[in-house]
């Protein structure tokens, strides 16, 4: 039994995933346990790859298909982990068992068509000599790919919904806390493409050097993506910012849509309140907190922001904070950029610079230098 370079990298990745899963499961709540479960399932797929790459599959054919079949559970577990990270209201319930029904069906077919057969039949299936096996059926292979693909797609859509809902209700976050999941899913998609290419140049149109190069790229890519995923996930777990229960699934306006006359009236009310009360200076300001003194409901307030001003709540508040920051940069030349940022309601330097550059095309330091000596006070967004 020998390990190829790709198999060795996969083995390292499997050990790393299992070690992190063990440590994570011992500390924390539901999010940490779901994360540990995902890592454990993903490690089973890597172990299966190691068994194939090392040649152990032909020596012990009963070991094959166990890891990659049970490893399919990683996709729904990732979706559930993402849901727990995005919503405070997420709880495990009996209904979540339905996510694993396709896995149960696939496992039953694998046991029936492979593990229940004699060893000679198993080897024939592995070498492609067996005919009539469901495991070699294009429909079955398509189902195996479709199952995780459906959950990876659902996870990506969930992250997008989180970003939109976060920008619609929070002034301190643009919803990018979970974007690392989109990067990871894109990496998995690239890995799937490389796997297909490797299969083509290994079995259908053999090109030895190209197959080896693809295997090395795939192995190294899995390791790099795994490390990126682990580091990003730990950062996200430590700074989780889930939305309140129900906000992730809330309808946009529904029957609460207001007419154009009310829209203009509400917009003027919001601008007047922003100019006098300056609520944007509170770094923890939320849509609900801004709506309360107006008095409006959150749905009523979101409509002038979205439909009249053409902005999300996050963008609307950021514009007022940038206007405040510009005034402070001119009126208080002795203040540092960080002090101006904090006094203007921003809590993150990266979000401050991004918002400031979006409004002015310059960084705060560049804008202050360009406007040095100017006595013209910057206009507020409502004027």
N, C-alpha and C positions, 0 to 999 in steps of 0.2 A: 504494500500500500504506500503510495507516494502522493505528496501534495504538489500541485502546480501552483504558480504564483497567485493566480486568481483564487484558488481554493484556500491558500494560506491567508490571504487578506480577508476572505469570507469567514474563516475560522476565528481570526482576531476580532472581527466585527461581532460575531456571535457571542464570544466570551465577554466582550465589552458590554453588549446589550444586556446579557444575563446578569452581569455584575451590577450594572446600574439599576436594573429592574429589581433586584434583591434589595439594594440599599434604599431605593425609592419607596417600595412597598411597606417598609418598616416605619416610615415617617410620613405623616400627612393624612389627608382625607381622601375623598372620592376622586378628585383630579389626579392625585399622585398614584392611587391604586389603578385607575384606568390607564395611566401612562405606563406603569409597570407591566400591566397586562398586555398592552400593545407591544412593548419591547420584547416580552417573552415570546409572543406569537411571531414577531418579525425574526427573532433569533432562530426559531424552528425552520423557517425558510432558508436561512443562511446555513444551518446545519445540514439540511437536505442537499444544498449545493456542494458542500464539502464532501458529503458521502459520494456524490456523483463524480466530482473532480478527482477524488483520491482512488477511484476504482473499487471502492468498497461495495458499491451497489451490486456488482456482478458476483462478488464473494458472498455477500449477505443480502440477497434481493428482498428479503422481508423488511429491511430497514427503509427501503425507498418508498416514496409517496406519503409517509407519515408526516414528515416535517413540512413539505409544501402544501399538503392538504390542511393540516391544522393551522399552518401559517396564514391561510386565507382569512382567519379570524382577525388578523392585524388591521384589515381595512375597516370593518365596522367598529372595531375598538378605537381606531383613530378618530372616526366620526363622533363617537360617544365622548371621547376625551375632548375634542374640539368643542362639542356642545357644552360640556361641563365648564370649559374655560370661558365660553362666551356668555353663558346665562347663569345667574344665581339660582334660578328656579329649577335647574336640572337635577333630577333624582333618578336613581335606578328603580325600575318597577318591572313587574312581570311582563309588561308589553314589550320590553326591550329584547325579550327572548326571540321575537320575530326576526330580528336582524341576523340571527344565526341559523334560521331554518334552511336557507340555501346551503350553508356549510354542512348541516346535518345530512341533507340529501346527497351532496357530493361525497361526503365521507362514507355513506351507506353504499353508494355505487362503487367506490374504490375498494371497500372491504369485499363486496360481492364479486366484483370483476377481477380483483387482484389478490388480496390477502387471503381469501378463502380457497384459492387454487394451489395446486402443487407447485413446488419450487421450479420444476422444469417449465411449467406454463408461465410462471412469473418472468423467467429469463427470456422466454420467447416474446413476451410482451415488451420487455425492455429493449430487445434487439430489433423489434419490429417484425419478427418472424410470425407472430400470432395474428390470425385474421379473425374478424368478427368481435373483437374486444371493444367494449364501449369506450375504454380509455384512449383508443386511437381514433375515436369518432370525432370528426370536425365539430359536430354539435356540442359534444361534451367539452372539448378543448375551448370552444367559444364561450361556453357557460362559465368555465373556470376563470377566463380572462374578464368576462363581463361582470362577474360578482364583485371583485375588488374595484374594478373601474367605476362601477356605479357608486360605490361608497367614497371613493376618492373625489369623484365629481360632486357628490353631495357635500363633502367636507369643504371643497373649494367654494361652493355656493354659500355655505354656512358662514365662512370667513368673510365673504363679500357682504352678506346681510349684516354681520356684526359691524363691519366698517361703516356701512350706511347708517345703521341705527345709532352707532356711537357718535358719528358726526352730527346726527340729527338731534341728539339730546344732551351732549356734553360739550363744554367749552375747553376742557383741559386735555382732551384726547381726540386725535383724528382717526382713531380706530385701527392704526397700523400695528398694534401690539401683537396681532396674530398673523401678520403677513408672512412670517417665516414659514408658516404651514403651506402657503401657496408656493413658496420657493422649493420646499421639500417635495411637494406633489409634482412640480415641474421637473425636479431632479429624478423622481421615480419614473415619470413618463419618458424622460431621456434614457434612463436605464433600461426600460422595457424595449425601446427602439434598438438600443445596443444589443440586447439579448436576442432579439429577432435577427439582427444582422449577423451576430455570432453563430446562430443556428444555421443560417443560410450558407455562410462561408465555411462551416464545419461539415455539414451533412449534404446540402443540396448541390452547392458549387464549391467544392473544397479548395481553399487557398490557405495553406498552412500558416504562412507568416501573418496574413491578415487576420485569421482566426485567433492566433496568439496575441496579436496587438489588441484586438477587440476585447479579449478575455482580460488582459492586463488593465486596459482602460476601464472596463466594467468593474473589476475588483477594486481598483484604486478609487473609482468614483463612488462605489458603495461605501467604502471606508470614510472618504471625505464627507459624503452626504450624511452618513451616520453621525460623525462628529459634529457637523453643523447642526443637525437635528437635536442632538443631545444638549449642546451648549445653549441653543435657542430655546429649547423646551424648559430647561432649568431656569433661565432668565425669566421666561414667561410665567412659570409656576410661582416664582418669588414675587413677581409684580403683576399678578393676575388682576384684571379689571373687568370682571363679568358685568353684564347689564342686568338690571333688576328683572325679576320674573315677569314674563309677558312682553317685554319691550322688543325682544328679538323677533317675535311673531306678530307684533301689532300691525294692524292695517294702516295704510298711508293716511287717507282721510275718510273714505266711505261716505256715510250719510252726513258726516259733519262738515262737508265741503261748504265754504261760505261764498257769497256772491261778490262781485267786483267792488261794489260800493263799500261793503264791510271790509273788504281786503285793504282798500286804500285807507279807511278809517283806522283799522288796526295797525297798519304800517306807520301812520303818523303818531299814534299813541305810543308805539314801541320806540320810535326815534326820540320822542319828547322825553320819555322815561329814561332812556339810555343817556341822554345829554345832561339831565338833572341829577339822577340818582347814581349814575356811573356804576352800575352793578358789575360791569365787565372787569372791574379791579379785583373782584373775588376770583381767585384761581380755581375754586371748586364750583363755580356757577354751573347750574344745570338748566335745562329747558323748563322743567317744572318749577324751579326756584324763581326764574325770571317771570314766568307766567302768573305766579300767585298774586303779586301786588298790583297787576295791571287793571282789573283782574280778568284773566283769560284762562281757558284750559290749555293744556299742552298742545292739543290738536289745533286749537284756534290760533295759537301763537306760531306754530310751525308753518302755517299757510302763508302769512305775509312774508316770512323769511324765505320760503321756497319759491312762492309764486310771484311776489312783488319784487323782492330784492334779488331773487335768483341765486340764493345761497343756502347752504346748510347752516344749522345753528352754530357749529364750530367755526365756519368761515365768517359768519356774521359777527360773532364776538371777537374773532381774531382781528377783523378790520377795525373795530373800535379800540382794541388794545394797541394795534399798530399806530393809530392816530394819536393815542395818548402817549405812546413811546416817542413819537416824533416830536411832540411838544416838549416832553421832558428832555430829550437830547439837546434841544435848542436852549431851553430855559435853565437847565442845570448842567452846564458844561463840565462841572467838577465830578459829576456822578459817573461811575463806571457803567459799562454796557450791562453788566450783570445786575447792578442795582436798578437801572432803568427797566430791565426786563421784569424783575420781581415787582417793582412798583406799578407796572402797567398791567399786571394780572397774569403774566405768563409764568409757568412753573418749570418749563423746559427750555434750555438754550437752543436746542435744535429746532423746536417748533417756533420759537421766537424768530430766529434767523430765517427760517423757511417762509413764515408769514410775512415778515418784513420785506424779504426779497420779492415775494409775489406781488406786493403792493407797490414797491418802489423800483425794483430791478437792482437794488443795491443792498449791501449788508448795512446794519446799523452804524458801524464805524465809518464806512464810506459815505453814507448819507450825511452823517454829522459833519464830516470834513468838508463835503461839498456845500453844506448850508451854513458853515461857520460865518458869523457876523450878520446873518439874516434876522430881521425883526418881524418877519411875516409868520404869524402863527399858522400851523397846518390846519386845514379844514377837517372837521369831524365828518364821519360817513353820512350823517343825516342832514348835512347842509349843502 
